[in-house]
Amino acid sequence: MKIYFLGTGTSQGIPVIGSDHPVCKSTDPKDKRLRVSVLISWDDFSFVIDCGPDFRQQMLTSNCQKVEAILFTHEHADHTAGLDDIRPFNFRQGEIPIYGHQRVLDNLKRRFDYIFEKVDRYPGAPSVNSIEVRKNVNFFLGGKTIVPINVYHGKLQVFGYRMGDFAYLTDVKTIEKDEIEKLKGLKVLVVNALRIEEHKTHFNLEEALHFIEIIKPEKTYLTHISHVFGFHEAIQKSLPENVFLAYDNLEITL
């Protein structure tokens, strides 16, 4: 299994438009962060988790040739706003299944109504097949079992996903004990760590490290990084030896 980090930034990305913050002016490419998303592949199968406003750029940079499914964590724009840009894949592949909580699918139907139109459909519109993800109901992609992980982004329900020895969680603030049990025995965990200071709806670094201590994966990669967290190089030096700060275009293999 290969995991390619398409984006590791928070909702504004880094650099933030018009910001004079030192991190936004950094020349280190690891401090340039598009909106958070990953491309996952094994054998000849590939899919993405989330499809944000940087999706087109991310597909070009990664030289992605095929997206066979999109798994959505939740409906916020930094995770969904790139849905229209799946069209080149549609033209080559046909309809693409999209997976998400029914609330998320309903939200996408309101925002991208032309994609879901059944009558007088515009011929160039993206084509999707909506599949509901439900708590405690596993599903299958590319021959692997996908385990939904139910977490909370403040009061908003969000799905993370586990496949084999890998799990991807973003926009987490709280998680119930039963869901934590689904994450035991991981080789690689990806989880959000927004900044040093506490935040109402995201793990900060302290909370993320505490969560990692509970899960005890072999390795963890932190994502959904804010510019106020600091410089990539400085943050990495402060982390435990099995915890790494992810960055755009990082690729890891399990």
Secondary structure, DSSP 8 states (H G I E B T S, - for coil): -EEEEEE-B-TT-BS-TT---GGGG---GGG-B-B-EEEEEETTEEEEE---TTHHHHHHHHT------EE-S---HHHHTTGGGGHHHHHHH--EEEEE-HHHHHHHHHHTHHHH--SS--TTS--EEEEE--TT--EEETTEEEEEEEEEETTEEEEEEEETTEEE--S-SEE-HHHHHTTTT-SEEEEE---SS--SSS--HHHHHHHHHHH--SEEEEESB-GGG--HHHHHHHS-TTEEE--TT-EEE-
